[in-house]
Amino acid sequence: MTRQIREQLNTLIEAGELAAGTLLPSERELANTLKVARNVVRGAYEQLMDAGKLTSEGRKGRSVSSGRSSSRGGTKKRSGSKTSKGSKARKK
């Protein structure tokens, strides 16, 4: 299911039917609409973010990326890991 959702969204983005900056439905909203588990939608969104097709808008949600070169979702995750390590150090 994750692959199917990812491919359908990717097709819409490539065809220009989802324009750059378009906010996508929340994970919960799309999962309820499609009658699938939320983690299925999350996986599709994360794969599209890794491919540079989507960007995170924080609490606003995810939007279609304006360029193909912004596939730096992994960088943000790494910096988050550093923050976690820092907070573990503070707890000691």
C-alpha positions in Angstrom: 0.0 0.0 0.0 2.8 2.4 0.8 4.3 1.9 -2.6 0.9 2.5 -4.3 0.3 5.8 -2.4 3.8 7.0 -3.1 3.6 6.2 -6.8 0.2 7.9 -7.1 1.3 11.0 -5.4 4.5 11.0 -7.4 2.5 10.8 -10.6 0.4 13.7 -9.6 3.5 15.8 -8.7 5.2 14.9 -12.0 2.1 15.7 -14.0 1.9 19.1 -12.3 -1.6 18.3 -10.8 -0.1 19.0 -7.4 1.7 22.3 -7.8 4.8 23.3 -5.8 3.7 24.6 -2.4 0.5 22.6 -2.3 -0.2 21.3 1.2 -1.0 17.6 1.4 -3.7 16.2 3.7 -2.4 15.2 7.1 -1.3 11.6 7.6 -4.5 10.9 9.6 -6.8 12.5 7.2 -5.4 10.7 4.1 -5.3 7.4 6.1 -8.9 7.7 7.1 -10.0 8.6 3.5 -8.1 5.6 2.0 -9.1 3.4 4.9 -5.5 2.4 5.7 -3.3 2.6 8.7 -1.6 6.0 9.4 1.9 4.5 9.3 1.2 3.4 5.6 0.7 7.1 4.7 3.6 8.2 6.8 5.9 5.8 5.0 4.8 7.1 1.6 5.2 10.7 2.7 8.7 10.0 4.2 9.8 8.3 1.0 8.7 11.2 -1.1 10.5 13.6 1.3 13.7 11.5 0.9 13.3 11.8 -2.9 13.0 15.6 -2.6 9.4 15.7 -3.8 7.9 16.9 -0.5 9.0 19.2 2.2 7.9 19.5 5.8 6.2 22.7 6.9 6.4 21.8 10.6 2.9 21.8 12.2 1.3 22.9 9.0 2.1 19.5 7.4 3.9 18.5 4.2 3.9 20.4 0.9 5.0 19.7 -2.6 8.7 20.7 -2.9 9.5 23.6 -5.3 12.7 22.0 -6.5 14.1 18.5 -7.0 17.4 19.3 -5.2 15.9 19.6 -1.7 16.3 16.0 -0.8 17.9 16.7 2.6 15.3 15.2 4.8 18.0 12.9 6.2 20.1 15.8 7.3 17.3 17.1 9.5 16.9 13.7 11.0 20.7 13.5 11.8 20.6 16.9 13.5 17.6 15.7 15.5 19.7 12.7 16.6 22.5 15.0 17.8 19.9 17.0 19.8 18.7 13.7 21.4 22.3 12.8 22.3 22.7 16.2 23.8 19.6 15.9 26.0 20.7 12.5 27.1 24.0 14.0 28.2 22.1 16.7 30.2 20.1 14.0 32.0 23.2 12.4 33.4 
